[in-house]
């Protein structure tokens, strides 16, 4: 897997994929599986940016105008958005929801 960017935002790691071309379902599934393979390898736990007390696999922000039907995996989470502004809106809503309801563990992002 080769993300277009890596960032740490609000102490959370993210891989960023900027997908401006339209890829087939097969190609996107292969891309997804490369992230799963990396996750399963546990190599990410040795990265220099990892906190010493808790290892965290980065979420993947997929910036795209195309909605891909990606498989699910318990350790690999894609957020599909049209631009980073849309991601920030979702992230703000998630933070607010968590503050109101501490039992919420994650956000489901659906764009149509």
ZIQUI-V191989 format. One record per backbone hydrogen bond with DSSP energy under -0.5 kcal/mol. NH is the residue of the N-H (numbers start at 1). CO is the residue of the C=O. Records with the same first field share a line. If there is no record, write none. Layout:
NH=CO / CO
This chain:
4=16
5=16
7=14
9=7 / 12
12=9
14=7
15=59
16=5
17=61
18=16
19=17 / 63
20=18
23=21
28=24
29=25
30=26
31=27
32=28
33=29
34=30
35=31
36=32
37=33
38=34
39=35
40=36
41=37
42=38 / 39
43=38
44=38
45=42
46=43
47=44
50=47
51=54
59=13
60=77
61=15 / 59
62=60 / 79
63=17 / 61
64=62 / 81
65=19
68=66
70=68
73=76
76=73
77=75
78=76
79=60
80=78
81=62 / 79
87=83
88=84
89=85
90=86
91=87
92=88
93=89
94=90
95=91
96=92
97=93
98=94
99=95
100=96
101=97
104=101
109=107
110=108
